[in-house]
C-alpha cells in the first residue's frame, strides 16, 4: 500500500508503524502523537492535515497514544500532542504542544534540508 501523498496516514498497529518507518527511510516523516480526549490535539489536527496537503514530499503519520501505547512509550512521548520528526528511523526534531508556527517552521527546516542533495 503506497503512502498517499499530501495526506495524514493514521497508523493503527505496531506492524503498520514499523512498515511506515522502514518505508519512509529516505524521507522526512512527521508523526503526530495524539489522543481523542486531548483538546489541543483536536485544534491542531486540521492544521496538520493542511500542512500535509502542501508538503507532499514529507510523510505525515498520526498515532493515537491510547491505541498504540507501546509506540508512544518507545519514542518517549509524554505530552499530547507531540510531533516527532524522523529521518532514517532517528528523531531529528520534536515539537511538543499545539504550536502551529513552530510545527510549520520545523517541517520547512527539515524538508528543505533533505531536498538539497
C-alpha positions as CSV (number, residue, x, y, z in Angstrom):
1,X,0.0,0.0,0.0
2,X,1.6,3.3,-1.1
3,X,1.6,6.3,1.1
4,X,-1.0,8.8,-0.1
5,X,0.8,11.9,-0.9
6,X,-0.4,15.0,0.8
7,X,-2.4,13.1,3.4
8,X,-2.1,12.3,7.0
9,X,-1.9,8.5,7.4
10,X,-3.5,7.0,10.5
11,X,-1.3,4.2,12.0
12,X,-3.3,1.6,13.9
13,X,-0.9,-1.2,14.6
14,X,2.7,-1.7,15.6
15,X,3.3,-3.6,12.4
16,X,2.0,-0.7,10.3
17,X,4.1,1.7,12.3
18,X,7.3,-0.3,11.6
19,X,6.4,-0.6,8.0
20,X,5.9,3.2,7.6
21,X,9.2,3.9,9.4
22,X,11.1,1.5,7.2
23,X,9.4,2.6,4.0
24,X,9.9,6.3,4.7
25,X,13.6,5.9,5.3
26,X,14.7,8.3,2.6
27,X,12.1,10.9,3.5
28,X,11.3,13.1,6.4
29,X,8.5,11.6,8.5
30,X,6.4,13.8,10.8
31,X,4.4,11.9,13.4
32,X,1.5,13.4,15.3
33,X,1.1,11.6,18.6
34,X,-2.4,12.5,19.5
35,X,-5.3,11.4,21.8
36,X,-9.1,11.6,21.3
37,X,-9.5,13.3,24.7
38,X,-6.9,16.0,24.1
39,X,-8.3,19.4,23.2
40,X,-5.1,20.9,21.7
41,X,-4.8,17.7,19.5
42,X,-8.3,18.4,18.0
43,X,-7.3,22.0,17.5
44,X,-4.1,21.2,15.6
45,X,-5.4,18.2,13.6
46,X,-6.9,20.2,10.7
47,X,-3.7,22.4,10.6
48,X,-1.5,19.3,10.4
49,X,-3.7,18.0,7.6
50,X,-3.4,21.3,5.8
51,X,0.4,21.2,6.0
52,X,0.4,17.6,4.7
53,X,-1.5,18.7,1.6
54,X,1.0,21.4,0.9
55,X,4.1,19.2,1.6
56,X,3.7,16.0,-0.4
57,X,7.5,15.2,-0.2
58,X,7.1,14.6,3.6
59,X,5.3,11.6,5.1
60,X,2.7,12.5,7.7
61,X,1.6,9.9,10.2
62,X,-0.8,10.1,13.1
63,X,-0.7,7.8,16.1
64,X,-3.3,7.6,18.8
65,X,-1.3,7.2,22.1
66,X,-4.1,5.2,23.7
67,X,-4.3,2.8,20.7
68,X,-0.5,2.4,20.3
69,X,0.8,2.8,23.9
70,X,3.9,0.9,23.2
71,X,4.9,3.0,20.2
72,X,4.4,6.2,22.3
73,X,6.4,4.8,25.1
74,X,9.2,3.5,22.9
75,X,9.6,7.0,21.4
76,X,9.4,8.8,24.8
77,X,6.1,10.6,24.1
78,X,4.8,12.1,27.3
79,X,2.6,15.0,26.3
80,X,-0.1,15.4,23.7
81,X,0.2,16.5,21.0
82,X,3.9,15.6,20.4
83,X,5.2,15.9,16.9
84,X,8.3,13.8,16.2
85,X,10.5,14.4,13.1
86,X,12.2,11.3,11.9
87,X,14.9,10.7,9.3
88,X,16.3,7.3,8.7
89,X,14.5,6.0,11.8
90,X,16.0,8.6,14.1
91,X,14.4,11.6,15.8
92,X,15.9,14.8,14.3
93,X,13.5,17.2,16.0
94,X,10.4,17.4,18.2
95,X,7.6,19.9,18.8
96,X,5.5,19.4,21.9
97,X,2.2,21.1,22.1
98,X,-0.3,22.6,19.5
99,X,2.2,25.2,18.3
100,X,1.2,25.9,14.7
101,X,4.1,28.2,13.8
102,X,6.7,26.1,15.4
103,X,5.3,23.0,13.7
104,X,5.3,24.7,10.3
105,X,8.8,26.1,10.6
106,X,10.3,22.8,11.8
107,X,8.7,21.0,8.8
108,X,10.1,23.6,6.4
109,X,13.5,23.4,8.1
110,X,13.8,19.7,7.7
111,X,12.1,19.1,4.4
112,X,14.3,21.7,2.7
113,X,17.4,20.3,4.3
114,X,16.7,16.9,2.8
115,X,16.0,18.0,-0.8
116,X,19.3,19.9,-1.3
117,X,21.2,16.7,-2.2
